[in-house]
Amino acid sequence: MMRSITIGVFFSTILLVGCLGSKKSKPVPVQPPAQQAPTFTPPEEKAVFVPFTREMYDRLVDEGIDIKKVQFFIDQKIVLSRYLDSAKTLVSAGVIKMSKGKIVNEIVIPAYTPGVCEVIEDDGLRISFDRQGGSIKFLNDETYSPKFFIFTGTNWNNGTAEVEYADKTYRASCANCGSVAEAKLVVKQSEMDKMDKKTRTLTGRKVDNGNGN
């Protein structure tokens, strides 16, 4: 009887060890390391931009290149905002949001947004960044900005200024700089290099035979 009990305990122990061993040997699934999503870089940010200067402007004019065909960009993020009396007020551009308990119509122009020249004035250029209408003047004169074309407006206050945009008055501020006047027009260096290259096809020259032919 004791022998039977001993044999039973022996086989039970073997089975138990076998079960435990099988659990330990079972492979544990390993989660693959999370792959970091690729950082999206807007195509324009990969380009090399240079400030558009009065010298560039004069050179393009001298070479007969239409300024309205030049692709301009703004080098700072600009926010245009105006308070509304009611959320039902019709807005032609931008979005309606709440700010400090007031309803605001806000238009954001991200840095390096492309724009085209709509009007050429004696002291600057009016650039449009939206097909729906509205343009912003960039000043270039001997007093305030003899070299660059900078953002301009009226009624300045703590680095912000009022501008007329799409027949409405907005207050413009610079999202990442101290004053909206720091925003200026820039162009792609590659585009300026193309404009600087002049191609001339030679027709050849014949030997003068003395009779003028």
C-alpha positions as CSV (number, residue, x, y, z in Angstrom):
1,M,0.0,0.0,0.0
2,M,2.8,2.4,1.0
3,R,4.6,1.5,-2.2
4,S,1.5,2.4,-4.3
5,I,1.2,5.7,-2.6
6,T,4.9,6.4,-3.1
7,I,4.7,5.6,-6.8
8,G,1.6,7.8,-7.1
9,V,3.3,10.8,-5.5
10,F,6.4,10.2,-7.7
11,F,4.4,10.4,-10.9
12,S,2.3,13.3,-9.7
13,T,5.5,15.2,-9.0
14,I,6.8,14.4,-12.5
15,L,3.6,15.6,-14.1
16,L,3.6,18.8,-12.0
17,V,7.2,19.6,-13.0
18,G,6.4,18.9,-16.6
19,C,3.5,21.3,-16.6
20,L,5.5,24.0,-15.0
21,G,8.4,23.4,-17.4
22,S,6.0,23.7,-20.3
23,K,4.7,27.0,-19.0
24,K,8.2,28.4,-18.6
25,S,9.2,27.3,-22.1
26,K,6.2,28.9,-23.7
27,P,7.5,31.9,-25.7
28,V,6.2,35.3,-24.5
29,P,5.1,37.6,-27.3
30,V,7.2,40.7,-27.5
31,Q,5.7,44.0,-28.7
32,P,7.8,45.5,-31.5
33,P,9.2,49.0,-30.6
34,A,6.8,51.7,-31.6
35,Q,8.0,53.4,-34.8
36,Q,8.1,57.2,-34.6
37,A,5.9,58.9,-37.1
38,P,8.0,60.8,-39.7
39,T,8.1,64.5,-39.2
40,F,6.3,66.3,-42.0
41,T,8.2,69.3,-43.3
42,P,6.3,71.6,-45.7
43,P,8.1,71.7,-49.1
44,E,8.6,75.4,-48.9
45,E,10.6,75.1,-45.6
46,K,13.2,73.1,-47.4
47,A,14.0,75.9,-49.7
48,V,16.6,78.6,-49.1
49,F,14.9,82.0,-48.7
50,V,16.6,85.4,-48.9
51,P,15.1,88.8,-48.1
52,F,13.7,90.6,-51.2
53,T,15.6,93.9,-51.3
54,R,15.3,97.2,-53.2
55,E,18.4,96.2,-55.2
56,M,16.7,93.1,-56.4
57,Y,13.6,95.0,-57.3
58,D,15.6,97.5,-59.3
59,R,17.6,94.8,-61.1
60,L,14.4,92.9,-62.1
61,V,12.9,96.2,-63.4
62,D,16.0,97.0,-65.4
63,E,15.9,93.5,-66.9
64,G,12.3,93.9,-67.9
65,I,11.0,91.1,-65.5
66,D,7.4,91.6,-64.4
67,I,7.4,92.0,-60.6
68,K,3.9,90.5,-60.6
69,K,5.4,87.3,-61.9
70,V,7.7,86.9,-58.9
71,Q,6.7,84.4,-56.2
72,F,6.9,86.1,-52.9
73,F,6.7,84.7,-49.3
74,I,6.3,86.2,-45.9
75,D,9.0,85.2,-43.3
76,Q,6.9,85.4,-40.1
77,K,3.5,84.1,-38.9
78,I,1.0,86.9,-38.9
79,V,-2.4,86.9,-37.2
80,L,-5.1,89.3,-38.3
81,S,-8.0,89.8,-35.8
82,R,-11.1,91.9,-35.4
83,Y,-13.8,91.9,-32.8
84,L,-17.4,91.2,-34.0
85,D,-20.7,92.4,-32.5
86,S,-22.4,89.1,-33.1
87,A,-21.5,85.6,-34.1
88,K,-24.0,85.9,-37.0
89,T,-21.9,88.6,-38.6
90,L,-20.8,87.6,-42.1
91,V,-17.1,87.1,-42.4
92,S,-15.4,86.8,-45.8
93,A,-12.2,85.1,-44.6
94,G,-10.7,83.4,-41.6
95,V,-12.6,81.8,-38.7
96,I,-14.8,83.0,-35.8
97,K,-13.5,82.2,-32.3
98,M,-13.9,83.4,-28.7
99,S,-11.1,85.4,-27.1
100,K,-11.3,87.0,-23.6
101,G,-15.1,86.6,-23.8
102,K,-15.4,88.4,-27.1
103,I,-16.2,87.1,-30.6
104,V,-13.2,87.5,-32.9
105,N,-12.8,87.0,-36.6
106,E,-9.2,85.7,-37.0
107,I,-7.1,85.2,-40.1
108,V,-3.8,83.4,-39.8
109,I,-1.0,83.8,-42.4
110,P,1.6,81.1,-41.6
111,A,5.3,81.8,-42.1
112,Y,6.5,81.2,-45.7
113,T,3.0,81.4,-47.1
114,P,3.3,82.2,-50.8
115,G,1.9,85.5,-52.2
116,V,1.8,87.5,-55.4
117,C,2.1,91.2,-56.0
118,E,-1.2,92.8,-56.9
119,V,-0.2,96.5,-56.9
120,I,3.1,98.2,-57.3
121,E,3.3,101.5,-55.4
122,D,6.0,104.2,-55.2
123,D,6.9,103.2,-51.6
124,G,6.1,99.5,-51.6
125,L,4.2,96.4,-52.9
126,R,0.7,95.1,-52.1
127,I,0.9,91.4,-51.7
128,S,-2.1,89.0,-51.7
129,F,-1.9,85.6,-49.9
130,D,-5.4,84.6,-50.7
131,R,-7.4,84.1,-53.9
132,Q,-10.6,85.3,-52.1
133,G,-9.3,88.8,-51.9
134,G,-7.4,91.0,-49.5
135,S,-3.8,92.3,-49.7
136,I,-1.1,93.6,-47.4
137,K,1.3,96.4,-48.1
138,F,5.0,95.9,-47.6
139,L,6.8,99.2,-47.2
140,N,10.1,100.1,-48.8
141,D,11.2,103.8,-48.5
142,E,14.2,105.8,-47.5
143,T,12.9,106.6,-44.0
144,Y,11.7,103.4,-42.5
145,S,13.0,100.6,-44.7
146,P,15.5,101.6,-47.3
147,K,16.6,98.0,-48.0
148,F,13.8,95.5,-47.3
149,F,10.1,95.3,-47.9
150,I,8.5,95.2,-44.4
151,F,5.0,94.7,-43.1
152,T,3.3,98.1,-42.6
153,G,0.1,99.4,-41.1
154,T,-1.4,102.3,-39.0
155,N,-2.3,103.0,-35.4
156,W,0.6,101.1,-34.0
157,N,0.4,99.7,-30.4
158,N,2.9,97.4,-28.7
159,G,4.2,95.9,-31.9
160,T,0.7,95.5,-33.5
161,A,-0.8,97.6,-36.2
162,E,-4.1,98.1,-38.0
163,V,-4.4,97.0,-41.6
164,E,-7.2,97.1,-44.2
165,Y,-7.8,93.6,-45.4
166,A,-10.7,92.6,-47.7
167,D,-12.5,95.9,-47.0
168,K,-12.3,95.3,-43.2
169,T,-10.0,96.7,-40.5
170,Y,-8.0,94.1,-38.7
171,R,-5.3,94.4,-36.0
172,A,-2.2,92.5,-37.1
173,S,0.3,90.9,-34.7
174,C,3.3,88.7,-35.1
175,A,3.0,85.3,-33.5
176,N,6.8,84.7,-33.0
177,C,8.4,88.1,-33.1
178,G,8.2,91.3,-31.0
179,S,6.7,93.5,-33.7
180,V,4.7,92.9,-36.9
181,A,7.2,95.3,-38.5
182,E,9.8,92.5,-38.4
183,A,7.9,90.5,-41.0
184,K,9.2,91.0,-44.5
185,L,9.0,89.7,-48.0
186,V,11.4,86.9,-49.0
187,V,12.0,85.0,-52.2
188,K,13.6,81.6,-53.0
189,Q,17.3,82.0,-53.7
190,S,17.0,79.4,-56.6
191,E,14.4,81.5,-58.3
192,M,16.5,84.6,-58.1
193,D,19.5,82.7,-59.5
194,K,17.4,81.7,-62.5
195,M,16.4,85.3,-63.1
196,D,20.0,86.4,-63.0
197,K,20.9,84.0,-65.8
198,K,20.7,85.4,-69.2
199,T,20.6,83.1,-72.3
200,R,21.8,84.4,-75.6
201,T,21.8,82.5,-78.9
202,L,24.6,83.5,-81.3
203,T,23.7,83.6,-85.0
204,G,27.3,83.5,-86.1
205,R,29.4,85.9,-88.2
206,K,30.3,85.6,-91.8
207,V,33.6,86.6,-93.4
208,D,33.5,90.1,-94.9
209,N,34.2,89.7,-98.6
210,G,34.5,93.5,-99.1
211,N,31.1,94.1,-100.8
212,G,29.3,94.5,-97.5
213,N,27.8,91.0,-97.5
